[in-house]
């Protein structure tokens, strides 16, 4: 493939959804990684400036926003990317969903979580270098997710009363700032 001066190859161009998703986000992701994450999420542009995403072309009348959190959960120098997005159309009673992308041994970002819930609280307890995550939603119990070396799995449920006793930080506090 020959490139004319000033043109970028596909791996250097950021697609429309990735451009909207990562607008004003400090991250070390390459354009190809941004495109990969945007493609995995499956969002389409909604045409609405305040809520720029839709779940698919047929649901553009239910637009939503997405927040990106670039973190380094296991302190290995590679970013883990949380995406907090949605509305009641995409996420039911929770009103939002959470997805997490972690770079695997092959160097590819793989999706974890990807279900209705609030932005997680990051607990001080860990497994295999990654912190446990508490993901709230509707109800009186909250699921705690634990890393097994390849993916996050449900560990246990925590009651409202026990939630207050947990040592945790808000996801926003872990955003990589350079």
Number of C-alpha atoms within 10 A of each C-alpha: 4 6 8 8 6 5 10 11 10 11 14 13 16 20 18 12 22 22 15 17 23 20 10 9 13 14 18 13 16 13 16 16 19 22 24 18 22 21 14 12 16 12 19 21 20 22 13 15 12 10 15 19 27 25 19 14 12 9 14 17 11 18 23 24 19 21 15 21 24 26 21 17 21 15 11 9 9 16 22 22 23 25 20 21 22 26 19 14 15 20 16 14 14 18 17 23 24 22 19 21 21 20 15 13 8 6 10 13 20 16 19 16 18 15 13 25 26 18 24 22 21 25 19 13 14 14 13 11 14 20 19 24 26 26 20 19 19 13 10 12 17 19 18 21 22 21 18 12 11 12 16 19 16 14 14 12 15 17 12 12 10 11 15 10 8 15 11 18 14 12 18 15 12 14 20 17 10 6
